[in-house]
């Protein structure tokens, strides 16, 4: 895994020199975001997901690391911006991620397709919980498990104002809104 992480970081920074897909100001946080993605992979592995949809995949966090950590699980990364899907296709080929499918399309279009058979959804830095839930209401094949990474500040606000389920890592570094499907409850 360490080799794949090093390759990803190098390829991201090289690609970013000519096409902005990840803020260079956020490079000091890249290791944190990678570890966050790997922790999310471990959470999802416990639930035995068969097909994960990553909404707004951007530069591949968490989709690339879900595909690396869960090689027997199908991962579909949806990203509307071609400059980002070109990078995703490049890193998929570079890391030989056969379980990763990349779709360049608006999520509103993708979610309406009856052929998509997903059981788990992730959305990092895509939008609010409510925005994501509203999009997923259009998906007719429920139930779904939903994982949304959130910051410590978002978690504090969530605890004050909501009865949503959330999960935090033992070291309190990573936090997620978790909406289980009915069979997980």
Buried (B, 14 or more C-beta within 10 A) or exposed (E): EEEBBEEBBEBBEEBBEEEEBBEEEEEEEBEEBBBBBBBBBEBBBEBEBEBBBBBBBBBBBBBBBBBBBBEEBBBBBBBBEEEBBBBBBBBBEEBEBEBBBBBBEEBEEBBEEEEBEBBBBBBBEBBEBEEBBEBBEEBEEEEBBBBBBBEEEBBEEBEEEEEEBBBEBEEEEBBBBBBBBEEBE
